[in-house]
């Protein structure tokens, strides 16, 4: 079976990290799946989903490391008027940071609960906020 | 107080319950893939851009479209949801014989604070004597006019109607009427500066971002197309921050303005004090 829920977030900052683990665990519980997999997948190209230890210090270090890779002041080809949007693209750093984090993660479901390491949490990463964002939580199994 | 004088609320969630109306706005404004903005998102965006107030613009080309794209009533409704954060400007179709009455109604009944017009879309000359009754209403209620000037990305628009020289006769004939050339009249930045220099009743907003990123484009417009000193020394009381959001990037434009090297006191004027004077809200000199 496949059980899908959409999480909606209204992010508040340009860059921010939000722990999704409790909401993912609730959805797994709601699905009733005992043995299977869960995928957490962002629907956007300037956001990411990653797994890491939920510590304030690490969130800061991760943001710093990503900013070193894609600094705001660099010149980017993506900074231009986009005909398909009718607006100017100002978010090249968001696209590049999203490339590094990836757009999804998977976890095993065993005995109806998420099998995750003691330090593992699911993060939603905003790289072009504030914005209204949607994240799919897809539970597969039986 | 910090103000964005040039915001289009066409995709604000509370006025888009009708999907057909939302689609019409995407089509007519040629803005796509942006989704709807809940007010919570708008407020988050304001906080990130350090903005206290947004000036929301109605848009009325109803002689061509049949209905206003964003009506005065819709703008007034949005203002009522957050009167401490929003002000509204009315719009009427200049070709509508009832336009002066409808404008007066927008000022008196709906509490809107000025008039927004797009000559390039409605195909009119601001110096046309037929428009005198509209200017009379604005002068009677001491309300300003914000014109789209320069290039317009909207459907069925012609830039020639937005050339700054088109506004000189109006500025000269009506020295008590405050008018703003939106988008700084881009690409005619020098011509816009010329009008501001000669006519103290003419203002311009910074709502342009047609190439590159906000810092690069503002640097080009305000340090190369014209030297920064022209604004910082001579035009500092007539330039207002505007973003044209959602077409352009409100947060990054607000940030970019602060990187140009303007005096702090000039930045305060551009970021809000000039808009208060323009709107007749009792700002400083």
HADDOCK unambig.tbl for C-alpha pairs under 7 A between the chains (distance, minus, plus):
assign (segid A and resid 10 and name CA) (segid B and resid 41 and name CA) 6.43 0.50 0.50
assign (segid A and resid 12 and name CA) (segid B and resid 44 and name CA) 5.40 0.50 0.50
assign (segid A and resid 13 and name CA) (segid B and resid 48 and name CA) 6.71 0.50 0.50
assign (segid A and resid 79 and name CA) (segid B and resid 212 and name CA) 4.74 0.50 0.50
assign (segid A and resid 79 and name CA) (segid B and resid 213 and name CA) 5.09 0.50 0.50
assign (segid A and resid 80 and name CA) (segid B and resid 211 and name CA) 5.19 0.50 0.50
assign (segid A and resid 80 and name CA) (segid B and resid 212 and name CA) 4.76 0.50 0.50
assign (segid A and resid 80 and name CA) (segid B and resid 213 and name CA) 6.74 0.50 0.50
assign (segid A and resid 81 and name CA) (segid B and resid 210 and name CA) 5.98 0.50 0.50
assign (segid A and resid 81 and name CA) (segid B and resid 211 and name CA) 6.08 0.50 0.50
assign (segid A and resid 84 and name CA) (segid B and resid 32 and name CA) 6.78 0.50 0.50
assign (segid A and resid 85 and name CA) (segid B and resid 31 and name CA) 5.45 0.50 0.50
assign (segid A and resid 85 and name CA) (segid B and resid 32 and name CA) 4.61 0.50 0.50
assign (segid A and resid 85 and name CA) (segid B and resid 33 and name CA) 6.08 0.50 0.50
assign (segid A and resid 86 and name CA) (segid B and resid 30 and name CA) 5.53 0.50 0.50
assign (segid A and resid 86 and name CA) (segid B and resid 31 and name CA) 4.63 0.50 0.50
assign (segid A and resid 86 and name CA) (segid B and resid 32 and name CA) 6.42 0.50 0.50
assign (segid A and resid 86 and name CA) (segid B and resid 247 and name CA) 6.74 0.50 0.50
assign (segid A and resid 87 and name CA) (segid B and resid 31 and name CA) 6.65 0.50 0.50
assign (segid A and resid 87 and name CA) (segid B and resid 247 and name CA) 4.71 0.50 0.50
assign (segid A and resid 87 and name CA) (segid B and resid 248 and name CA) 5.88 0.50 0.50
assign (segid A and resid 88 and name CA) (segid B and resid 209 and name CA) 6.89 0.50 0.50
assign (segid A and resid 88 and name CA) (segid B and resid 210 and name CA) 6.81 0.50 0.50
assign (segid A and resid 88 and name CA) (segid B and resid 247 and name CA) 6.95 0.50 0.50
assign (segid A and resid 88 and name CA) (segid B and resid 248 and name CA) 5.79 0.50 0.50
assign (segid A and resid 90 and name CA) (segid B and resid 213 and name CA) 5.90 0.50 0.50
assign (segid A and resid 90 and name CA) (segid B and resid 249 and name CA) 6.94 0.50 0.50
assign (segid A and resid 130 and name CA) (segid B and resid 41 and name CA) 6.70 0.50 0.50
assign (segid A and resid 130 and name CA) (segid B and resid 44 and name CA) 6.18 0.50 0.50
assign (segid A and resid 130 and name CA) (segid B and resid 45 and name CA) 5.93 0.50 0.50
assign (segid A and resid 131 and name CA) (segid B and resid 41 and name CA) 6.25 0.50 0.50
assign (segid A and resid 132 and name CA) (segid B and resid 41 and name CA) 6.87 0.50 0.50
